[in-house]
Amino acid sequence: MMNSSNIIRTFVQHPNAANLLMILIILIGLFSAFQLNRQVMPTFGLDAVSINIIWPGASAEDIETSILEVIEPEIRFVDGVQEMNGFASESSGGFWVLFDEGTNMSRAFSDIENGVRRVESQLPQGIERPLITQFEMMEPVSRIALSGPFSEAALKTIAREIRDELLARGIDKISFIGDRDPEIRINVEPSALRQFDLELKDIAERVRDSSIDIPSGSVEGPFERQIRSLGLAKSVDSIGDIEIQARGTGAKTYLRDIADIEDGFDQAQPEGYFKGNQAITLQIQRSPTTDSIDASDIVEAYLAEKIPTLPATLSLFHYQERSQLVNDRVKLMVKNGIGGLAIVMLILYIFLNGRLAFWVAMGIPVAMLATFGIMLWLGQSFNMISLMALIMTLGIIVDDAIVVGEHAASRKEMGLPASEAAESGATRMFAPVLASSLTTMVAFLPVLMVSNRIGQFIAVLPMVVVAVIMASLVECFLILPGHLRSALQHTTVKTTGFRANFNRGFNNFRDTTFKTIIEKCYKARYTTIAVAVAGLWIGIGLINGGRVPFEFFPSAETEYLIANIKMNPGTPRETTGKALRELDRALYAAEEELTGGEGGVIRASFGTLGRSMAGSGWQEINADNMAGLWVELTTADDREHRNPVVLDAWRNQIRPIAGVERMTITEMAGGPGGKAIDIRISGAELSVLKQAALDVRQLLRGFPGLMDIDDNLPYGKEEMIIELTPKGQALGFTTSSVSNQVRGASEGVIAKRFPRNGEETKIRIQYPEGSFDAQTFRELYLRSPQGVAVPLLEVVRVYPSRGFARLQRYNGETQVAVEADIDRSQTNLTLLLSTLGDKGLDAIAEKYGVNIFFQGEAEDQSRALNELVQGAMLALAMIYIVLAWVLGSYSRPIVVMLIIPFGLVGAVLGHLVLGFNLSMMSLIGLLGLMGILVNDSIILVTTIQERHKLGGSWQSAVVTGSQDRLRAVVLTSLTTIGGLTPLLFEGSYQAQMLKPMAITMVFGIGVATFIVLIVLPSLLGVLDDIARNKSKVMPWIGKWLAIIWGEVRRRLSPPKGRA
């Protein structure tokens, strides 16, 4: 059976096995590099199903009680449901059902669909059939805005043509923004209805029955023929010719005689605006398997051909081009990677023999190319996180090769032939290098235990790190020894020039200064350890004291801003449009003010009238009093003015707008975390929840740095509640019949839907636009079951009320969310949330008898940190097992692992010096640092053990062993630091999110090197003291452990008199 030694010997002795394997890896890597997708960030995958239901004219509370509460029991307990979010707004409602990762979505979708169908008969009359869809993950490529002096129909025709042609060229998906559905409106005066004794539904039935194409059988004979009845009316004229009534005299009444018929668009749907003109935007998207830049190239090539053929007066603007962002960020990371690689190679050439340094350095590109192959197999992509992982491992890759190469070189200096020296170096170092690699991989294991969106965002990092380490092991033990055989044959023992001077100086430092330091620190080992512990406590104190605060996921400065405006309920769309135009005007006025008229800050702005923009605490809500403006700025590195400055200037330029209920202007949130502040309130009636939310909003206004404070339970329009009277009941009216007739008068009746020009077109029967006001409502006549027209106010009582425009339900419970944005330069979120309870949040909960808890970023942070801690515990246990196996001891692994917490000192120091907050990326850096600390410790402890076995005192073994491994420890530390140094000093705003990881690694390794070389020998000395004085030390340790355990029990026990 072939073991590791035999495999290594085979590759060393074979004339070209190492080169053939290297060539194979290079070919696989190059192929994979061209196949891997390029994108900004890792792909988020969501297993989710959405349910959307339209009920024209219904209030949010009606939809909650009549639809949501009916459907919820059928879908809440479907297998795999993780979270069920319901919403109810005016005229629409639905659910967003999120499933656990790995759920069989085909089965889940079927279960959801069957559950809805089971209760469909219990849902109110007049609703549209529930639309159930499975979430499809698509990512943006770019947008194309079409505007100009054209009708909406003409713009739609051009937009559909562009869409169809791009889809034919390979684009995955294109959706429209500002594209309204076609609608034929039949406007009938109430007086005409009474004159002809008709209701709107009667006309709808006439239209439905008269406008239809149906099969009518077939005629048999020599040639069988099919019979069809054609009567589908698709135009205004043909619909107008529909007969409504025939008299006994033969006179006929046609629809055109009693109604005004017009062909237009659904006026309840939102409109798009670009630079002041009505516009349609094509939102171009790609699937996760499509390369972002390839998709963008298709669009660019198409537009280059298409634009010359379009009308000269048509404005076509291509914006939000993600390929530029992808290119910029990939180039940013590649630039830093190349810089890091150059520094690593320079360090290798300073410390190692030229030929040895060359072959050790060659391991970097070979291992990287092998990693590309593994990444392709795992379905990964080139993005900022995966590229960061590759940069982080630049120095780690060569650590193994350095250890093997140095050991082989030392064997050659001892007189072994080159082939035996190469084989001996690899074989002797196989176990410790494998162990150190395992500990590094295990150190990143906790990251894979983080779930949900956060876990998906960062999981790529440990996967890439593990892939790199696996590739480096193959290169280190199968390829490098074969190359060392050749390199050592041409290596002379004598060195000259710079390397001789450098070696002489380094050896002199090692044998004099460093030896003296080690001897003194070892003799004063308890003082040395006390100083290190003091440094650790100072680091912890800086965190607890807020000097180095924690920020969950700092996001890079975004290029996208969002403005939303909500006018008072009932505001007509025309008035809302004026407010939207004022927002747009103020935006460009702010740019002119900031740049002195030179521009260069704003790339594009696109507005929606009749719908708010999703993001920053807003959801997409269709209503005439809603409008949103989406803004794209030039990239952060290409403009002088930062987002807060632009936002302030924009706000200052807005003139007073009458009738505004709420207006927010903010940057689009980036990163995987939720809303910064998201306080949930539940456990009471809506009116109580609203009052509690208002108090929480007032509480938050007292804290500096909080902006756009609001809740998601907005008041709706003024309502007129109708209640059936006894007289109405006596006449045969029911609540359902009254509400259906009133809703028909208010919203109209959909008579028919039919396809036309590739779109679904509705025929709506309604009162003339704008004619159904409060007076018309009071003068409305209802038709009784006996066909008698009865005034509305004779059968119902009417009283005013005010409900809510939108309700939210979470897992079957109505909740209100109070949300806010935060200026992190003024306020630390973690500290703020920890003080809210004492500052008044607990008092509000007690006052109203409600439950108050945190979600959003606070919940994401709590869950992620708990999962990370659990994973870290498991990782430490596995590291202990690896160390115990390598060191052949149960106690020394504990000493090695005691080094791990001291890595925090350097990380905190780095963040303090450079002015960065600790973040989730810092914690991931600490995990990597943990692996490096253990790796260096393994090498040092195994060398000390070997020295001790050769004879002599433990102190002598510690000193000489530390001297022996000084070069290797310093070199491996410098290569890792060198690989990350360019990123540490990167000035680009796009790299700011990743810099905390680089800071942690660079400063942490700098301090950790000192800890390993100075403190670890002292800890080993203490362990030796304990071994030699067990009878005296163990009772003392037992006493202190008993005191500590007693104090823990006292703190955990509840006070007397409390349950």
N, C-alpha and C positions, 0 to 999 in steps of 0.2 A: 504494500500500500504506500502510495507516494505521500510523504509529509511535506511540511513547509520547507525544510532544509533541502530536500531532494528537488523541489520545484525551483528554489532559488539557485541551486547548483546547476540545474539544467539550463537556466537562462544565462548564467554567468559563463558556462563553458561552451554553449552553442555559439557558432560564429556570427549568426545574424538574427537569432530569435528575438532579442531585445529590440533591434531596429524594425523588424517586421511587425511586432506588436505596436510599436510606436507609430509606424506608418498607418496601420489599421485604425488606431485611435484617432489620428489626425484626419483621416478620410471621413470617419464617422462624425467627428466633431464639426468639420467644415460643412458636411451635408446637413447636419442638425442645425447649425447656426443660420443657414438660409431658410430652414423650415420653421424655426421658432417664430411665433407671432411677436410683434412689437406693439406695446401699449404703455399708457402712462402708469397705471396701477394694476395690481392683480384683479382678476375677474371675481365679482361677487356672485355667488349662485344662491338663489332663493327657491325653495320648494313651497309654492304658494298657489292658491286658487282664489279668484275674485268672483263675487256675485254682485251684479248690478241690476236694480229694479227701478223702473220709471213709473210714477203714479202722478200724472199731471194734476196740479192744483192742490196737492196734499201738503199739509204742514209737516214739519219735522217730527212733532209729537205724534201725529197720526201715523206716520210711517213707522215710528218706533213701536207703538202699541199694536198696530194692525199687521205689520210685516216682520220686523226684526224679531220681536218676541215670539212670533209663530214659527219662524224658521230656525232660530237658535237651538232649540232642543234637538233638532234633527241633525245638526252638523257639529255641535260642540264636542260630542264624544265619539266622533269618527276616529278610527285608529290613526295614531301618529300626529294628531293635532297638537301643536305646541302653543299656539296663540290664535285667538279669534277676535278680530277688531271689527266692530260694526259702526256704521255711520248712518245718520238720518238727516237729510236737509230738505229744503222746500222742493217738492216734486220728485225727489229721488232718494234712494238709500241702497244699502248693500253691506257686504262683508269682505274683509281681507283675511283669509285663513292661511296661517303659516304653519308648515309641517316640520317635524324633526328631520334632520339630515339623514339621508339614506332611505326615506319613506318611498314605497312603491307608489309613484304619483299617478300612474294609470289607474290603479285600484282606488287611490284616494279621490281622484277626480270623479270616478264613477260613483263612489259612495256619497260624495257631496251632491252630485247631480240627482241621484235617487232620493236623497233626503229632501231636497227642495221639491221634487216632483210629488212626493208623498203628501205634502201639505199645500200643494198649489191650489187645490179646490177650496181651501180655507182662507185664501188670500182675497182681498177686496176686489170687487168688480171694477173694471176701468184701468187696472194696471197693465203694463206691457209685460210680455213674457220675460221672466228672469233670464238675464244673460250670464252664463257661467263660463269662465275662461281660466285656463291654466297659465300661470305666469311664464312668460318667455323672456329669458335674459338676453337683452340686446344692448349694445353700447354705441354711443354717438360717434359719427364720422364727421359730419359737418351739417350746415344748414344753408338753404338757398331761399332768399326772400324775393318775391315777385311783386312789383307794384308799378303804378303809373296811371295814365289817363285811360283806363280800361274798365269795362263793367266787371262785376264780380264773376259773371258767367264766362267772360273771355279769359280772365285770369285763371279760373278753374280749368278751362280747356287747355291752356298752355301748361299749367301745373301737372295735369294728368298726362299730357304728352311727354313731358320731361321725366315724370315718374316711371312711365311704362318703358321708356327707352333706357333709363338707368338700370331698371330691374333686368332688362334683357341683356345688359352688359355684365351682370354678375353682382350687383348690389343686393344685399340680403333683404332689407326692409326700408320702406319710405312711408312716412305718415305726414299728414297735413296739419298745420296750425293756422287757425283763422279760416278754415274751409267749412262753410255752412251747408247743411243738407238742402237739396232743392225741395220746394214745397209749393203746391198750387193752393191758394187760399180762396175760398168762396165766402165772401162777406155778405151776410143777410141781415137786414134791419129787423128788429123785433116786431115792428108794425106789420111788415110783410108776412112774418110768420103767423101773426094773429089773423091777418086778412085771409090767409089761405088755410087757416086751422092746421098749422104744421109746427113741429118741433125741429130742432137742429138734427136730431137723430133720424127723423123721417126723411129729411133731405139726404142724409148720409146713406140711408138704406137705398134710396132711389139711385144714387150715384154708384153704390156698390153693386146693385143688381143690374144696372144698365151698362156699366163700364167693365166688361169682362170678356175674355176669350176662353171658350170652353169647347172640348171635343163633343161631337154630336153623333157618334157612331160611324158606321161604314156602309157602303153600298156594294152588294155582291154582284158578280157577273163575270164576263170574260176577263175584265180587269177590275180588281177590287179597288175601291176608292174610299178614302177616309173623309168624313164630314166634320167640318169645324165651324163653330159660330164665332164670328169676329165682331167684337163690340167694344174693345178696350179703348177708352178715350184717354189720350195722353197730352192733348193740347187744350189751351183755353177755349178755342172755338168748339172743339168736339165735346168738351164738357158742358159748354153753354147750350149745346143742342139737346141735352138730356131732358126728356119730358118729365115734368113734375106733376102736372094735373091735367085731366081732360074733362070738359063739361059735356053735358047732354046735348048741347047745341053743336058739338063737334069742335068747338074752340079749344085750343090747347095752350097750356102755360109751360114755357120752357125755363130752365134754370137761369138763363141769361136775362129773363124778364123780371126776376125777383132778386137777383144777386149780382154783385160786382165781383168778377172773377179775375184774379191776377196770378201771374207766374213769377215766383220769387224764391226766397230762401227762408229757412226757419229763423224767425226773428228772435227766438229765445236762445239761440246758440251764439257763442262768442265770435267777435270779428277780430281780424288781425290788422295791425297798423305798422307801417314802416316809413319813417321820416315824414309823418303826417298824412300819408296816403293809405287807403285801404290796401291790404296786402295779404298774400298767402305765403306761408313759409313751408318749404319741404324739409322735413327732419329726416336726414339720411342716417341709417343705423346699420350696424354689422353684427353678426353673430360672434360669440367668443372664439370660434375656430377660424375666423377670418382676420387676416393681418390688417391692422389699422392703416398703415401707410399704403398697402396695396389697394385697399378700398378707396382711399383718398386719391390715389393716382388715377383710378378709373373715373372718378368724378371730374378731376381736373382735365383729363384728356377729352372727356365728353363735352364739357363746357367750352373748351377751346374750339371744338367743332360746331357747337350749337349756337353760341352767342351771335356769330355773324349772320345767322339765318333768322333771328328774331327781330321784331319791329324795333326801330331805332328809339322809339319813345318808351319802350318797356325798360323798367329798371330791374336788373338782375344783380343781386349782391350775394356773394359767396362768403360766409363767415363761420365762426366757431369751428375752424378747421383743426380737428384734433391731431392731424398728422404733424402739423407744425409743433404742437406741444409735445407730441411723442418724440419727434426728431430732436427738439431742444433738450428734452430731459435725458434721452438716451445718450446724446452727444455729451451732455454734462457728466453723466456717470462714466462714460467711456474715457473722457478726458482725465477725470480723476483716477480712473483705473490705470491708465497708461502712466500717469505721473507717479502713482504708487508703485507700479511695476519697476519703473526706472530707479526709484529710490531703493527698492528691495534689492535689485541687481547690483547697484552701487555698493550697498552694505555687504553683500556677499563677496564682491571682488576685493573689498577692503580686508575682510576677515579670513578669506579662504584663498588657497592656491588658485591660480588662474584657470587651469583646466578643471579642477574640482568645482570651482565656483560656476563655470559655464554649464556643466552637466547638472549641478544642483538647480541652477536657474532655469534650465530647459524643462525641468519638471513642472514649472508654472504653466506655460502654454499647453503642454501635453495634458496635464490634469484638468485644465480649463476646458479643453476640447472634449475630453471624455465626459466632463460634467454636462456639456451641451447635449450630448447624446442621452444622458440620463434624464435631463430636463425634458427633452422631447418625448421620451418614453413615459414620463410622469404627467405629460400634458401641461407643462409650465410655459411661460413666455418670458421675453425680455421686458422687464418693467423696472421701476425705480427700486422696488424692494428686492427683486432677484439680483439686480445689478449691484445693489448695496451688499448683498450677501457674498457675491463674487469678490468685491473689493475687500470686504472684511477678511476673507480667507486667503488673500494674496500672500500674507506673511505666514499664515498657518500651513499653507501648502508646503512651503519649503522647510518647515520645522522638522518634519520627519526625515527629509532628504539630508538636512544638515547633520542630524544625529548619525545617520547611517554613513554619510560621506566622511565625517570627522573620524568616526571609529575605524572605518576602512583605512583612512590615511594614517592613523596612529599605528595600525597593524602593519602597514607597509614600512613605516619608520622603524618598527621593531625587527624588520628583516624578512617578513613574509613575502613570497612572490605576489605580484599584482593580482593574479587570479584568486589566490587563496585569501589575500587581504580583502578583496571585494566581497567574496563569499562569506568570510568570517564577519565582516562588518554588518552585512545584512542579516545573517543568521543570528548573531549575538544580540542585535538590537530589535529582532522581530517581536519578541514578547513585550518589552517595554513600550515600543512604538505602537503596537497593536492596542495595548492597554491605554496609552495616552489618547489614541484616536477614539477608542470606545468611550472614554470619559468625556471627550469633547462632544461626541454625538449625543451621549446621554444628557449632557448639560443643556442641550437645546430641546430635549424632550418636553419640558413643561409648556413650551410655546404651542406644541401640537395639541395640548389638552384644553386650550382656550376655545370656546365654542362660539356659535353664531357669527355675525358679520365680522367681529373683531378677529376671531380665530381664522376665518377665511382670508382676511387681509394680511395677517402676519405669518400664516402657516407656510407660505412659500419660502420664507427665510430659513427656517431649520431644514426644510426639504432640500434646498440648494446647498446648505452647509454640509449636510450628511452626504450629498452626492459628491461634493468636492473632496471630502475626506476619503470616501471610498475610492475615488479616482486617484487621489494622491497615494494611497496605499498600494494600488496596482503599479503606479509609476515608480514608487520608492523601492519595492521589493522584486519587481520583475524586469523593469527597464533600466533603472539607475545602476544596479550592480554590473550589468553587462557593459555599460558605458564607463563605469569606474575601472573595470579591468583594463580598458584601453588607456584611460586617463592616467592611472597610477603607473603604467609601464613607462610613461614619458615624464613622470614627476621626479625631480631630483630632491634629495633631502636638503641640500643647501639652497637657501633663498638669498636674494640680493635686492638692493634698491629699496623702494618704498616699503614693500611687504616685509623685508628684513628689519627695517627700522620700526615699522608698526608692531611686528611680533616682539621685537626686543622691548619696546616700551610697554606693551600690554603685559608681557611676562614679568617685567620688573614691577609693574603695579600689582599684579596678582601675587607675586612672591614677597612683596614688602608691605605696601600700604594695605591692600585688601586682607592679607594674612593677619596683620596687626589688628585690624578692625574686627575680624572674625574672632580672634583669640580674646580680645577684650569684651566683646559682646557675649561670647560664650561664658566667660568667667562671671560676668554680671548679667547672666541670662534672665534672672527674675526682674531686674530693672529694665532690661531690653523689652521683655514681654509687657511690663507695666506701661512703658512708653507707647508701645504699639496699641495696647488696649485703650490708653488715654486718647490716642489719635482716632480710634474707632468711635469712642463715645463723643468726641467733638464732632465727627461727621454726622452721627445720629442726631446730636443736638442741633446742628445746622438745619437738618430736615425738620425736626419737630418744632423748632423755633421759627420756622417760616423763612429763614434766610435763603434756603435753597428749596423752594416750594415744589410740589408735585403737580404736573399738568398732564392729564391723561393722554390725549393725542393732539399735540400742536400741529396745526395744518399750515402748509405753505400759503403764502399770499395768493389768493385766487384772482383770476382775471374776470370773474363774473359777479355782477351786482344784481339785486332784485329790489324793485319797488312795488309795493301793493297799496291800493287805496280802496277803502270801503266807505261809501257814502251812507247817509241815513237810509234806513229801510224805506222802500217805496220811491226812491229817487229814480227818475226816468233815465234811460240809457244816454240820451243826448247830454244831460247834465254831467253824467259820469264821464262821457267822452271829453268834455271840456277840461275836467280835472286831469284826465290822462294826458291831454295835450300840454297842460301846464307842467306836469312832471317832465315830459320830454323836452320842453323849452328850457326849463331850469337846468336840466342835465347839460345841455350844450352851452348854456350861459356860464355854468360852473367851469366847464373846460376852457372857455374863452378867458375867464377871469384867472384861472391858474396858469395858463400858458401865454397870456398876453396876445391871444388870437392866433397863435401858431398851431394849436391843436396837437395831435399825437397822443392823446390820452384815451379817447373813445374810438373803438372800431365800429361798433354797431349797436343799435337799440331796436327792440321789437316789442310792440305793445299788444295786449289783448284786452278788448273792451267787452265786458259781459262775463269775464272770468278772471279770478285771481291767479297769480303765479304760485306754483308749489315751491315750498322752501322757506327756511327761516321762520318756522312757526305757522306758516300758512299752508292751507290745502287748496287744491283746485276746486273752487266753488263757482258754479254758473249762476249768475244773478245780474240783473241790470244795474245794480248799485256797486258792482265789483269791477275792478280793472287792475291790470298788472303791467309792469315794464321790465323787460329783461335786457340787461346791458352787458356788452363785452368790451373790456378794456384791452389796451395793448399789454403785452406780457410785462410782468413786474420788473424784469431786468432791463426793459427798453423804455421805461418812463421814470421820471424823477419823482413824481408825487405818489405817495403810498395811499392805500385804500382808505384809511381813516380820514386823510386830508381830503380826498375826492368826495367821500360821503358827507363830510361836514360842509364842504363848499356847495354841494348839491342841495342839501337841506336848507342852507342859508339863502339860496337863490329862489326857492319856491315862494310864490306870492300867496297871500291868504286865500284859501278855498272854502267857500261857504258850504255847509252841509256835510263836512267830513266827520265820520264817526271814528275811523282808525286809519292811520297811514304809517307805513314802515319803509325805511330805506336801509338796506343792509347788504353785506357781501354774502354770496352763496357759501354755505358751510361745506368744508371739505373733510375728507377722512371718513373712517367707518363709524365713528361714534355718533350717538344720538344728540338731541338738543342739549345745549349747555345746562340750562336750568329747566327742568320739567317736573313740576310738583303736581301730583295727582290727588284728587279729592273724591271720595266716594262714601256711600253708606247713608244717603238721605235723599229727600225729594229734590227735584230740579231747582226749585226756588231757593231752598236752603243751600244747595251746592253753589249756586250763583252768588249768594251773599258771602259764603265762606271764601269763594274765589276772589271777590272784590276786596275782602280784608287781606288776603294773601298778597294781592297786587299792591295794596297800599303798604304792606310791610316791606316788600321788595324795593319799593321806591326810596326807602330810607338807606339803602346801601349804595355806595359809590360804584360806578363802572357798569351798572346794569341798564340795558336799553331795551326798547320795544317790548315792554312788559304787557302781557295780555293773557286772556284765557280763551279757550276754544268753545265757549258756550255763549255765542253772540246772540243778542236780542234780534228777533225777526221783525217782519212787518206788523203793523197794527192789524189785528184780526177782528172779523165780525162773526161771532159765534151764533149759529142758528140752532134753535131747539124746537122740535115739533110740538105743537099745541094739541090739546084734546080735540079741537075742531078739525085740525088737520088729520088726526087719526080717524075721526069719524068720516071724513071724506075719502078715506082709503089710502092716504099718503103714509109712507114709511120714511124713516130716517135715510135709508138707502136711496129710495126713489127721489127724495128731495135733493140730497147731496149730489146725485148723478145729474139732475137737471141743472142745478146751480153750477156744478163744475163744467158742464157742457157750455153754458152761457159764458162762463169766465174764460175757460181755456180752449173752447172749441171742441169739435168731435172729429177724430180721424176717420174718414170714410173709407180710405183705401191706401194701400202701398203697392207700387208697381216699379219695375226696373225701367230706367230711361237713361241712355248714354252711359251705361256702366254704373249707375248709381240708383239707390232706392229713393223714389220720389213719393212724398205724402200728399194726399188731398185732404185738406182741413176745412171743415164747415165751421164758421165762427161769426160772431157779431163783428161789425166793422172795427178795425184796429183803433184802440183808444176810446171806444164808445162805452165800454162796460165800466162805468165809474160808480161811485157810491149811490148817485141818484138813480142810475139805470138798475142797479141792484135792488133798490127799494121798490122800483116800479115793475120788477120782473113778474111775469105770469108763469105759473106752473100748470102742467096738464095733469088732471086727475086721472085715475084708472078708468073713469067713465068718459074720458075725452073732453071734459069741461075745463076751460081756462080759468084758473083761480089766482088772484093776486098772491104773491109770496107772503106778504105780511099778514095775510088772513090765516095762514096755516102754520107760521113759525114765529117764535120770539127771537129777536136779534139783540145781542149785547156785545159791547166791545171787549177786547182782551189783547194781550200781547204775549206771544210765545217766543220761542227761540228759533233761530235760523238754522242751527246745526247742532246735533247731539252726537256724542261718541259713546260707544259701549265697548268694554274690554272683557272678554271671556264671560259674557252674559251679564255684566254689571255696568250700569251707567256711571261714567267717571267724567270729571272735569279736569283739564290740564291747564295749569298756570305756567306759562313759558316766558323765557326772557333770554336775550343775548347778553354776552358779557365782554367787557373790554379787559382782556387779561393783563394788560399793562397796569391797570388800576386795582384789580381784585383777583385774588386766587380762588378758584372755584372750590377746591377741596376744603380750604379753611372756611369759606363762606357757608357751605352746606353743613359743616360741622357745628356752626354757631346758630343756625336758623331756629332750631328747636327752642333754645333758651331765649332767643330774641323775640319770640312771640308766636312761632308756628304751633308749638304745643298748646298754647293758650287758645288759639283759633280753633284747633281741633276739639278742645274741651268745650268751648263756647257753643259750637254748633252740633256737637255730637257726631262728628264725621271722622272718617279715616283719612289721614294724610301721609303720603309716602312719596319717595323719589323715584323717578324713572329717567329716561334719556341717558345723558352721559354718566350721571351718578350711578344708575343701575348697571350700565355697561361696564363702568369702572369697577364697581363692587364685584360683579360676576367674574370679570376677567382676572382681577387680582386674586380672588379666592381660588379660581381654577389654576392660576399660575403658581400659587403657594402649594396647592395640592400636588401639582406636577413636580415642583421643586423638591418636595419631601420624597417623592418616589425616585427622582433623579439622584438625590443624595444617597438613598439606600442602595441604588444600583452602582453608584460611584464607589461606595464603601466596599461592595462585593468585589469589584474590579481591583481595587487597591489591595484588599486583603489577599487576593489571588496572586498579584504581582509581588507584593512585599513579603508574603508568607507570614503574616502577623495579623493579630486582631487589634493590637493597640496602636501600632504605627500609622495605620490608615486614619485613625481618629486624629492623630497629631497633624497629619497632612491636611485633613479636612478642616481643622481649626484655622488654617490659613485663609480659607474661603471668605469669611466675613470681612477680612481686612482689605479686600479689593474695593469695598464701598468707599474707603477713605479717599482713594485717588479719584474715583468717579465724582464724589461730592466736591472735592477740591477743584476738579476741572470745570464743573458746572458753575461753581461760585466765581472762579476767575474769569470765565468767558461770558458770564451773565445769562446762562441758560437755565431753564427749569428742568427738573427731572421729569421724565415722561415714560410712557410704555416702552418706547424705543430704548431708553436708558436701561430699563429693567432687562430687556432682551440682551443689551450689551453686557450687563452684569452676568447673565447666564454664560455668554461666551467667555467672559473673563474668568468665570469659575473653572471652565474647562482648561484654559491656558495655565492658570495657577496650579491646578492639579497636575497637568502635564510636566511643567517645570519641576514640581515637587517630586514627581515619580523619578525623574532622571537623577535629581540630586540625592534622594534617599537611597535609591538602588546603588549609586556610586559609594555613598558613605557606608552602606552595609558591606559592600565588597572590600572596602579598605579595612573595616573592623574585623572581617574574617581573616585578613592577612596577618593580623596580630597588632598589638599596640593598644593604647587606651582609646576610650570612646571619644575623648576630646581630640586626640590626634586624628582619628578617623574623620571626625566632623570637619576639622580645619583643612586637612589635605583633600577630602572629598569635595568640599566647597571650592577649593582652588581648582581642582580638576574640571569641575563643571561650570566654572565662571564664564568661560568663553561661550559654551553652548547656550547657557541660560541668557546671557546678554545678547548673543546673536539672534536667538529665536524671538526675544522680546523686541529687539530693534527692527527685525523684518516685519513683524506685525504692526508695530508703530509706524514704520515707514510706508507700509501699504495704505494706511489710513490718513497719513499726514496731509496729503493734498485736499482730501474732503474736509478735514478739520479746518482748513483755512479757506474753503470755498466761499466766495462772497455772493453767489447766486441765491436769490430768494427761494428758488425751487428746491434747494438742498437743505433748507432750515429744518424740515421735519426729521431728516435723517441724521443731522449733526449730533444730537444727543447720544446716539449710539456710538459715533466716532469718538466723541469726547470721553465717554465711559471707557471705551477700549484703550485709547491712547494714554489718558492720565491714569487709568486703572492699572494698565500694564507697567507704566513707569513706576508707580508706587509698589505694585505687586512684585516687581523684580527685586526691589529692596527687601520686601517682606520675605520672599522665598530665600534669598541669600543670607539674610541676617536673622530674621525671627525664627524661621524654620529650624536652623541648627540649635537655637536656644530652646525651642520646644522639644526637640529631640533630647537635649541635655536634661530638661526637666523630667521627661519620660524615663531617662536612665536613672535619675535621682529617685524617682518613685519606685523603680524596680529594685534598686539597692536598699531602699528603706521602707519596704512594704509594711513592716510591723509598726512603724511610727506614723507613716503617712496615711494608711488606710483608715484608722479610727478618726483621724482629723477630717478626712474627706467625708466619711460617713456622718460625722457631726454636722458639718456645714450643709450637706444634702438634706439632712433632717430639718434643719432650720429653714432652708429654702422651701421645702415641701410644706412645712407648717404655715409659712407665710402665704404660699399659693392657696392652700385650703382656706385660710382665713379670709382672703380677698374674694374667693369664689363663693363662700357661704353667704346666704342672705342675712340681712340684719335681723335681730330678734324682734318678734312681733309682726313680721311680714311673711306672707305665704311664699 
